[in-house]
Amino acid sequence: FSGVCGDEFSVLRSPQSVVFRDGSWPIPGERIPDVAALSMGFSVEDELSWPGLAVGDLFHRPRATVLVTVKGVNNLTLPVKGVSYPIENAVPFSLDSVANAIHSLFSEETPVVLQLAPSEERVYMVGKANSVFEDLSVTLRQLRNRLFQDNSILSSLPLNSLSRNNEVDLLFLSELQVLHDIASLLSRHKHLAKDHSPDLYSLELAGLEEIGRHYGEDSQQFKDASQILVDSLQKFADEMFNLYNGNAVVEVVAVKAFNSPLMRKTRSILQSSQSETDNPYNLAYPYNYNYAVIFNIILWMMIGLALAVIVISYNLWNMDPGYDSIIYRMTNQKIRMD
């Protein structure tokens, strides 16, 4: 990959049906979802005049698109066999439009759609993803517990200057554990990678950004974490590419910081750990003194309305139209007069 300063959009693996041209054409940050949609064979509302993506085989589109967003770094030293492009105007984006297109066009075939941001505990699953990734750790507490299990990456990953006792390091390592678990769980359902419906994976990693804030970008911890992340991403890309028999697109977006002032507010791992320390037993919050008053008002009002409906319904059911209703009484008198 070229060492261009600024944010980068990189393609680690892609099938022959999707052609990414080698060049330094900048890609607008807001059009990254359109690139993912076009590479999967979907149409977009606004025409994309970006020369980096060429017209490939329209009858053999990729079965999966995997997009990993790495926050806190401009570019990563990824292998030479890929291709990268500078990002112009890096703004927050999401693949919701691509996920909606897959869900609407292939709803009967139940495609796998997974969107996950471990640091924010944000997850979105559609179709077979609910059954495939039902054991996937998505909350911060689950991720921390997953790291200290026997088959976690801590037993095989060289930590170097990183520590198992630091919350910031654990967040970074837990995101790498998520990458490993996604490929491992999908390998148990290989038949889903051979169906005709396309799958979508969108992951957002913020652990490297937290390490840069905590230790500094010139620290040895940040350098070791960057190298570990590169190796893990390449391994994850190769595993996903092989699971789909070479018919998957794996992309990485490296963004130092989003430019949009409307960027979604994220929750830091340090804030999360502090809140868990304040409430270690996960107790419910104390009720307000007005709780009993409001509860009684709502309860007896609902009981009174229910009784009123029952009494009114009973009286209407047993009403004599000729004597109890003024409408029928006046009608009978008018008929007699006529």
C-alpha positions as CSV (number, residue, x, y, z in Angstrom):
1,F,0.0,0.0,0.0
2,S,1.1,3.5,-0.7
3,G,2.0,5.7,2.3
4,V,-0.3,8.6,1.3
5,C,-1.0,11.0,4.2
6,G,-4.6,11.2,5.2
7,D,-7.4,8.7,5.6
8,E,-7.5,5.6,3.4
9,F,-10.0,3.2,1.8
10,S,-8.3,-0.2,1.2
11,V,-9.4,-3.3,-0.5
12,L,-7.7,-6.4,1.0
13,R,-9.3,-9.1,-1.0
14,S,-11.8,-9.1,-3.9
15,P,-13.0,-11.7,-6.5
16,Q,-12.3,-11.4,-10.2
17,S,-15.9,-10.3,-10.8
18,V,-15.1,-7.0,-8.9
19,V,-12.4,-4.9,-10.5
20,F,-10.7,-2.2,-8.4
21,R,-8.2,-0.2,-10.5
22,D,-4.8,0.6,-9.0
23,G,-4.5,4.4,-8.7
24,S,-4.6,7.4,-6.3
25,W,-8.1,8.5,-7.1
26,P,-9.6,10.1,-4.0
27,I,-13.0,8.7,-2.9
28,P,-15.5,10.9,-1.2
29,G,-16.2,9.7,2.3
30,E,-20.0,9.9,1.9
31,R,-19.9,7.7,-1.2
32,I,-18.2,4.7,0.4
33,P,-21.6,3.0,0.9
34,D,-22.3,3.5,-2.8
35,V,-19.0,1.8,-3.7
36,A,-20.1,-1.2,-1.5
37,A,-23.5,-1.3,-3.2
38,L,-22.2,-1.1,-6.7
39,S,-19.6,-3.8,-6.1
40,M,-22.5,-6.1,-5.0
41,G,-24.5,-5.3,-8.1
42,F,-27.0,-2.9,-6.6
43,S,-28.0,0.4,-8.1
44,V,-27.5,3.8,-6.3
45,E,-29.6,6.9,-6.5
46,D,-26.8,9.3,-7.6
47,E,-24.4,8.2,-10.3
48,L,-20.9,7.5,-9.0
49,S,-18.2,8.9,-11.3
50,W,-15.2,7.3,-9.5
51,P,-12.7,5.6,-11.7
52,G,-11.4,3.3,-9.0
53,L,-14.3,0.8,-9.5
54,A,-14.6,-0.7,-13.0
55,V,-17.4,-2.6,-14.5
56,G,-17.0,-6.3,-13.7
57,D,-19.0,-9.4,-14.5
58,L,-22.6,-8.5,-13.9
59,F,-23.7,-12.1,-13.7
60,H,-21.3,-13.2,-11.0
61,R,-21.5,-10.7,-8.2
62,P,-19.8,-11.3,-4.9
63,R,-21.6,-13.4,-2.2
64,A,-20.4,-11.1,0.6
65,T,-19.0,-7.7,1.4
66,V,-17.0,-7.2,4.6
67,L,-16.2,-3.6,5.6
68,V,-14.0,-2.9,8.6
69,T,-13.7,0.7,9.9
70,V,-10.6,1.4,12.0
71,K,-10.8,4.7,13.9
72,G,-7.8,6.6,15.3
73,V,-5.3,6.1,12.4
74,N,-4.8,7.6,9.0
75,N,-3.5,4.5,7.3
76,L,-2.3,1.0,8.0
77,T,0.7,-0.8,6.6
78,L,-1.2,-3.5,4.9
79,P,0.1,-6.1,2.4
80,V,1.1,-5.1,-1.1
81,K,-1.4,-7.4,-2.8
82,G,-4.2,-5.0,-2.0
83,V,-5.1,-1.6,-3.3
84,S,-5.9,1.6,-1.5
85,Y,-7.3,5.0,-2.2
86,P,-7.2,8.3,-0.2
87,I,-10.5,9.4,1.3
88,E,-11.7,12.9,0.6
89,N,-13.9,14.5,3.3
90,A,-14.1,11.7,5.8
91,V,-17.6,11.9,7.2
92,P,-19.5,9.3,9.3
93,F,-21.2,6.7,7.1
94,S,-23.2,3.6,7.5
95,L,-24.2,0.6,5.3
96,D,-27.9,0.8,6.3
97,S,-28.9,1.5,2.7
98,V,-27.0,-1.6,1.5
99,A,-28.5,-3.7,4.3
100,N,-32.0,-2.5,3.5
101,A,-31.5,-3.4,-0.2
102,I,-30.4,-6.9,0.7
103,H,-33.2,-7.4,3.1
104,S,-35.9,-6.2,0.6
105,L,-34.6,-8.1,-2.4
106,F,-33.6,-11.4,-0.6
107,S,-36.0,-11.5,2.3
108,E,-37.2,-15.0,1.5
109,E,-33.7,-16.4,1.3
110,T,-32.7,-14.9,4.7
111,P,-29.3,-13.4,4.0
112,V,-26.7,-12.8,6.7
113,V,-26.4,-9.1,7.6
114,L,-24.2,-8.2,10.6
115,Q,-23.4,-4.6,11.7
116,L,-21.3,-4.4,14.9
117,A,-19.5,-1.7,16.9
118,P,-18.1,-3.4,20.0
119,S,-16.9,-0.3,21.8
120,E,-20.5,1.2,21.6
121,E,-22.2,-2.1,22.3
122,R,-24.1,-1.5,19.0
123,V,-25.2,-4.6,17.0
124,Y,-27.7,-5.2,14.2
125,M,-28.5,-8.6,12.8
126,V,-30.8,-9.6,10.0
127,G,-31.7,-13.0,8.6
128,K,-29.6,-16.0,9.4
129,A,-27.2,-13.8,11.4
130,N,-29.4,-14.2,14.4
131,S,-28.8,-17.9,14.6
132,V,-25.2,-18.0,13.3
133,F,-23.9,-15.3,15.7
134,E,-26.2,-16.0,18.7
135,D,-23.1,-16.8,20.8
136,L,-21.1,-13.8,19.7
137,S,-20.0,-11.5,22.5
138,V,-21.5,-8.0,21.9
139,T,-21.4,-6.2,25.3
140,L,-18.3,-5.0,27.0
141,R,-18.8,-7.4,29.9
142,Q,-19.2,-10.3,27.6
143,L,-16.1,-9.3,25.6
144,R,-14.0,-9.1,28.7
145,N,-15.2,-12.5,29.9
146,R,-14.6,-13.9,26.4
147,L,-10.9,-12.9,26.5
148,F,-10.2,-14.9,29.6
149,Q,-11.6,-18.1,28.3
150,D,-9.3,-21.0,27.4
151,N,-9.8,-20.7,23.6
152,S,-9.3,-16.9,23.4
153,I,-6.7,-15.1,21.3
154,L,-4.7,-14.2,24.5
155,S,-3.2,-17.7,24.4
156,S,-1.8,-17.3,20.9
157,L,-1.4,-13.6,20.4
158,P,1.9,-11.9,21.2
159,L,1.0,-8.9,23.4
160,N,4.4,-7.3,23.4
161,S,4.0,-4.1,25.4
162,L,0.2,-4.5,25.8
163,S,-1.1,-5.5,29.2
164,R,-4.0,-7.8,30.2
165,N,-4.7,-5.7,33.3
166,N,-5.4,-2.4,31.5
167,E,-9.0,-1.7,30.4
168,V,-7.9,0.2,27.3
169,D,-5.7,-2.7,26.1
170,L,-8.6,-5.1,26.9
171,L,-10.9,-3.1,24.6
172,F,-8.5,-3.4,21.8
173,L,-7.9,-7.1,22.3
174,S,-11.6,-7.8,22.6
175,E,-12.2,-6.3,19.2
176,L,-9.6,-8.6,17.7
177,Q,-11.4,-11.5,19.5
178,V,-14.7,-10.4,17.8
179,L,-12.9,-10.7,14.4
180,H,-11.7,-14.2,15.3
181,D,-15.1,-15.3,16.6
182,I,-17.0,-14.1,13.5
183,A,-14.9,-16.2,11.2
184,S,-15.0,-19.1,13.6
185,L,-18.8,-19.1,14.0
186,L,-19.3,-18.7,10.3
187,S,-17.1,-21.7,9.6
188,R,-19.7,-23.8,11.4
189,H,-22.3,-22.7,8.9
190,K,-20.4,-22.9,5.6
191,H,-23.6,-23.7,3.7
192,L,-24.8,-20.1,4.2
193,A,-21.7,-18.9,2.2
194,K,-22.8,-21.0,-0.8
195,D,-26.4,-19.7,-1.2
196,H,-27.5,-17.2,-3.8
197,S,-28.2,-14.3,-1.4
198,P,-25.4,-11.8,-0.7
199,D,-24.2,-11.3,2.8
200,L,-23.0,-8.0,4.5
201,Y,-20.6,-7.5,7.4
202,S,-19.9,-4.0,8.8
203,L,-17.6,-3.7,11.7
204,E,-16.3,-0.6,13.5
205,L,-13.2,-0.8,15.6
206,A,-12.2,2.0,18.1
207,G,-9.7,0.1,20.3
208,L,-6.7,1.5,18.5
209,E,-8.0,5.1,18.9
210,E,-8.4,4.5,22.7
211,I,-4.8,3.2,22.9
212,G,-3.6,6.3,21.0
213,R,-5.4,8.6,23.5
214,H,-4.2,6.7,26.5
215,Y,-0.5,6.1,25.7
216,G,0.1,8.5,22.8
217,E,0.6,7.8,19.2
218,D,4.4,7.8,19.6
219,S,4.3,5.1,22.3
220,Q,5.5,1.6,21.9
221,Q,2.0,0.3,22.9
222,F,0.5,2.1,19.9
223,K,3.1,0.7,17.5
224,D,2.6,-2.8,18.8
225,A,-1.2,-2.5,18.7
226,S,-1.0,-1.2,15.1
227,Q,1.1,-4.2,14.0
228,I,-1.1,-6.7,15.8
229,L,-4.2,-5.1,14.2
230,V,-2.7,-5.3,10.7
231,D,-1.9,-9.0,11.2
232,S,-5.4,-9.7,12.6
233,L,-7.1,-7.9,9.8
234,Q,-5.2,-9.8,7.1
235,K,-5.9,-13.1,8.8
236,F,-9.6,-12.2,9.1
237,A,-9.7,-11.1,5.4
238,D,-8.1,-14.4,4.3
239,E,-10.5,-16.5,6.4
240,M,-13.6,-14.7,5.2
241,F,-12.4,-14.8,1.6
242,N,-11.8,-18.6,1.8
243,L,-15.1,-19.2,3.5
244,Y,-16.9,-17.7,0.5
245,N,-14.7,-19.6,-1.9
246,G,-12.9,-16.5,-3.1
247,N,-16.1,-14.7,-3.9
248,A,-16.1,-11.9,-1.2
249,V,-14.9,-8.3,-1.0
250,V,-13.0,-7.4,2.1
251,E,-12.4,-3.7,2.6
252,V,-10.8,-1.6,5.4
253,V,-11.4,2.1,6.1
254,A,-8.8,3.8,8.2
255,V,-10.0,7.2,9.6
256,K,-8.1,9.4,12.0
257,A,-11.2,11.4,12.9
258,F,-14.5,12.1,11.2
259,N,-14.9,15.7,9.9
260,S,-18.7,16.0,10.4
261,P,-19.8,17.9,13.5
262,L,-22.8,15.7,13.6
263,M,-20.7,12.7,14.5
264,R,-22.4,10.2,16.7
265,K,-21.4,10.4,20.3
266,T,-19.5,7.3,21.4
267,R,-19.0,5.8,24.9
268,S,-15.5,5.3,26.1
269,I,-14.3,2.1,27.6
270,L,-13.0,4.1,30.6
271,Q,-16.4,5.5,31.2
272,S,-18.0,2.1,31.0
273,S,-15.5,0.5,33.4
274,Q,-16.1,3.4,35.9
275,S,-19.9,2.9,35.8
276,E,-19.5,-0.8,36.4
277,T,-17.3,-0.1,39.4
278,D,-19.9,2.2,40.9
279,N,-22.6,-0.4,40.5
280,P,-20.8,-3.8,40.7
281,Y,-23.9,-5.9,41.4
282,N,-26.0,-4.4,38.6
283,L,-28.7,-3.1,41.0
284,A,-31.7,-1.2,39.8
285,Y,-31.8,2.5,40.3
286,P,-33.8,3.8,43.4
287,Y,-37.4,4.9,42.7
288,N,-38.6,8.4,43.2
289,Y,-40.9,9.2,46.1
290,N,-43.6,10.1,43.6
291,Y,-43.6,6.6,42.2
292,A,-46.3,5.2,44.6
293,V,-48.6,8.2,43.9
294,I,-48.3,7.9,40.1
295,F,-48.7,4.2,40.3
296,N,-51.9,4.4,42.3
297,I,-53.4,7.1,40.1
298,I,-52.8,5.1,36.9
299,L,-53.9,1.8,38.5
300,W,-57.3,3.1,39.9
301,M,-58.0,5.1,36.8
302,M,-57.6,2.1,34.6
303,I,-59.8,0.0,37.0
304,G,-62.4,2.8,37.0
305,L,-62.5,3.0,33.2
306,A,-62.7,-0.7,32.9
307,L,-65.7,-0.9,35.3
308,A,-67.4,2.0,33.5
309,V,-67.0,0.3,30.1
310,I,-68.5,-3.0,31.6
311,V,-71.5,-1.2,33.2
312,I,-72.3,0.9,30.1
313,S,-72.0,-2.2,27.9
314,Y,-74.3,-4.2,30.2
315,N,-76.9,-1.4,30.2
316,L,-76.8,-1.1,26.4
317,W,-77.1,-4.8,25.9
318,N,-80.3,-5.0,28.2
319,M,-81.9,-1.8,27.0
320,D,-85.5,-1.8,25.7
321,P,-85.5,0.4,22.5
322,G,-89.2,1.1,22.8
323,Y,-89.1,2.6,26.3
324,D,-85.5,3.4,27.1
325,S,-84.5,5.2,23.9
326,I,-85.9,8.6,23.0
327,I,-85.0,8.0,19.4
328,Y,-87.3,5.0,19.0
329,R,-90.0,6.7,21.1
330,M,-90.2,9.8,18.9
331,T,-90.1,7.7,15.8
332,N,-93.1,5.6,17.0
333,Q,-95.2,8.7,17.8
334,K,-94.5,10.1,14.3
335,I,-95.5,6.9,12.6
336,R,-98.8,6.9,14.6
337,M,-99.5,10.5,13.6
338,D,-98.9,9.8,10.0
